[in-house]
């Protein structure tokens, strides 16, 4: 089990809202630092991405702003319908969990044609969650800029960029208050870039057969699964626009990972024996300080200040 901490980002406040052109050339973006360059979703187990991706964030009273810049020598995209399965094209994806509980979080995907798919996850797929594609991130605004030509294999492009403005009110159903966060408040946020490999056949882009997409992320998931919100990055909101404070480390990070290991072991036990284990010893685990309560059909456990249940419901 990888124990690296997630990426951290201190998000500055802006008085002037960025103009959403997709370019990230508005002066207000100059106050926002870049994230670390994206890496493979599995982290150090895989090579670094072929093309660079990085992002910036800002906020004001009304919106959470995200900007991303992506190197791309072959711009392509075909999906134009809202709420289509956007990752079948190359895309950029944002995941937001204001409460940090890993349930009822929002997701937004954008492709090079500025088509969007917004959805809510009741909880991660691996704990039986479902995607509510009919849910709308009301009031979200997006803009895309292409530095090159779309769907033209005859030239080499430079890349594309995207700007996103998510209203705080749109995230109320995701555990947010509906208002801007307080100074120092921390949210869990994930970014993913989906990148397919294409051949050029008869002057057209054709996906390489029998090859799955690449997934490049800000904070590695250590699995090909973006729906592990406990591993997303930590965004700390600051009322400052400059001279930003240091990010506060997450409290109880290793305890949380240990509880997730327990959850995984309990589910393996349930699959093998048809019931949850009553003790950590039954799972072959030695976890000092663990408090575990279990029946055959459900369990909850705590360690330090962290808590988890059989539905992978976490306290922040």
N, C-alpha and C positions, 0 to 999 in steps of 0.2 A: 504494500500500500504506500503510494507516494505521500510524503508528508510536507511537501513544499507549501508555503503559504500562498494565497492567491495574490494577484497583482493588486496594487493600491493606486488610487488616483485622487488627488485633492482637486475638486472642481470649483473654479472661481466663479463668483457672481459677476454678471454684467449688467450695467445700467442701460446700455443701448442694445437692443435686440439685433442679432445678425440678419442681414438681408439674405434670404434663402435663394441663392442662385445655383447652388451645388458646387461652387468654386472654392470655398473656404478662403477667399482673398479679402474678405471684409476685415477692417482694422480690428474689430472686437475680438477676432480669433487670435490675435497676437498676444492676448492675455492668457490664453489657455495653453498649457504644456501639451506636448505630444505624449501619448501612451508609449510604452515599450513596443517595439516592432512585434507583429503577430508571429506566433510560432505554430507548429503542427498541434492539432487537437490532442494528440497523445503525448505531447511534451518531448522530453529529451530522447524518447525511444525512436523518434522519427527525424529525418533530416529537416533542416530549416526550409521554409517555403521558397518556391522558385521566384516569387514576386513579392515585393515589399507591401505591407499594409500597416497603417497606423491610424490612430483616431485622436480626436480632441473632444472635450466636453465643456459646456457652460450652463449657467442657469440664471433665471430671473424670477419675478413674482408669478409669471404665467406659464413658463415652459422649461423643460429640460432639453437642452440642445446637444446634438451629437453630430460631429463631422468626421468623415473618414476619407482617406486618400489611398488609392490602390494602384500600384503599377500593373499594367496589363498590355501586352503587345498585340493582343487580338481581341478587340472589343466585339462582343456578340450578345444577342438576347432576342427572344421572340415572344415571350409571354406579355400580354397587354391587359388581361382581365384581372380585376381586383379579386383578391382572395383565391386566386389560382395557386397551385403548389409551386411557389416561386423558386425553390432551390433546385428545380429541374433546369433552370438557367443558372449561370453565374450570378451570385447575389451577395448582399451584405445584410447581416441580421443583428438585431438588438434584442436582448432579453433583460427584463426589469422585474426585480422582486423587492419592492420597498420594505416589506416587513422582515425579510431574511428568513422566513419560515419554510420556504421551498414549496409552497402551495399557492395556487391561484396567481400565477405570475403571467406577465404579458410578454408577447413576442411580436416583433415587426420585421418583415423581410422586404427588401427593395432590390430590384434588378436595374440593369442599365437603361431600361426604357421608363424608369420611374413608376413601374407597376408595383403595387404593394399587396402584402398578405399580412393581416393582423389577426392574432388569435390569443386565446387564454388557455393555459394548461391548468387543469384542476389540481394536478400534482404530477410529479415526474412519471414518464411512461413505465419505468421499471418498478414502480409501486402501484401500477394499475390506473394511472391517470389517463385522461382523455383530452383531446384538443377541441376547444370550442371555437371553430372557425367562424361561426356566426357572430361572435363577440366583436365589437368595433371599438377601436381606440379613437373615440370621437374627438375631432378637432386636430388630429395629427397632420403635420405638414411635412412634405418631403420635396427635395429638389436634387436633380442629378446633372452633372456636367461631364461630357465625354471629351477627352483630349485625344481625338482620333476619329476614325470613321467606323460606324457600326456595321457589322456583318459584311465587311469587305476584306477578304483575305489577301488582297493584292498589295496591301501596304502594312507597315508596322506602326502600331499605335503606342501612345505613352501611358494611358491609363484612364481611370475615371474616379470621380469623387462624388460624395453624397452628403447632403445636409438634412438633418431631421429635427423637427421641433415637436416634442410630445407634451401636451398640456398636463399639468398636475391633476386636473379634474378627471382626465381620462384614466388615471391610474388608481382611482379610489377603490374600484372593485378588485384591484391587485394588492390590497393591503395598505395603500397610501391613505393619507388623510384627506386628499383632494386639494390640499394647499401646498405651497412651496415648503421644502424641508427646513428644519431649524439649522442654525449654524452648528457645524460639527456632526450633524446627523450622517449616518452611514447606510448606504443601500447596496444590495448585491446586484451587479450589472454584468452581463456577458455580451461579448461581441464575437461574431463568427463570419468568416468569408468562405463561401462555397465556390470552388473553382474546378471546373471540368477540364479534361484534356480532349482536344479536338484534332482530328486530321483535316487536311484540306483536300477535298475531292470534287473535281469538276467545278472549281472556283467557288466552293461553298464549305462552310464549317460542318463537320460531321463528328459526333461524339465517338471517341475511341471505344469500340465494343468491349463488353465484359470487364470494364474498369470503373470502379466507383469514384466518386468525387473526392477531391482534397478538401479538408476542413482546416482552415487557418484561424487561430483565435488569439485574443488578447491574453487570457488567463487559461493555461492548459487544463483540460478535463481529465487527462490520463486515461481516456477511453474515447472511442468514436461515438460520443453521445453528448450533445450540448445540454441535455436535460438532466444535468447534475448541478443544480443551482448552488449547492454547498461549495462548489469549486469556482464559481464565477468571481470576477474581480470585485473589489470593494471601492465604491465611490463615496468619498467624504466631502460633503458640501461645505463650502466656506463663504462667509459674507465678504471676504476680501477679494479684490480683483488682482492684487499683486502681493508680493511678500507673503506667499501662502504658507500656512503652518505645515508641519510634518503630519503625515497620516498616522492615526492611532492603530497599532496592531489589533487584530481581532482577539477578543478575550476567549480563552478556552478552545483555541483552534485544534490542538491535538486531541483534546477530549471529544470534540465533535467528530473528528475523523475516526476515533476509536468507537464511538457509538454507531457510526455508519458501518464500520467493520462488523460490529455486533449484529446490526440489522441484516447485513448480507449473510452472515452465518445463520441467523435465525430462519431466513427464507430458504436457505439450502437444507436446513433441518426439517422445515415444514414440508418441503418437496419430497424428502426421503422418508420421513416418518409420519407425515400427515398431521403433525402438531408442532407447536413451538416448544422449545426447550425451557425448562423451569429455572435453570441456573447457567451461568457462563461456563462452568466446568463441563456441563453436558455438551457444550459446543467446542470444547478443547481450548477455551480462552481463559487466561488469567488476567483479570482487569481489577487491580486494587481500587477500592472506593466505589465500585459499581453498585448501584441499587437496581435490581431487576425484579419486576412483577410480571408474571405470565400465567395465562391459561392456555388451553390447547389451541384457542382461536385468536388470541390477541396478546400483545405485551406492551409494556412501556419500560423505559430504562432511563436512569439519570447518572451523570458523572460530573462532579463539580457543579458548575452552573448550567450545564448543558442537559438537554432532555430530548428523547426521541420516542416515537411509538411505532406500531407495526405498519402504519400507513406512510412511514418515512416523513412524519411531521416533526419538524425541528423547531426548538426555540432559538431565537436569534442570539 
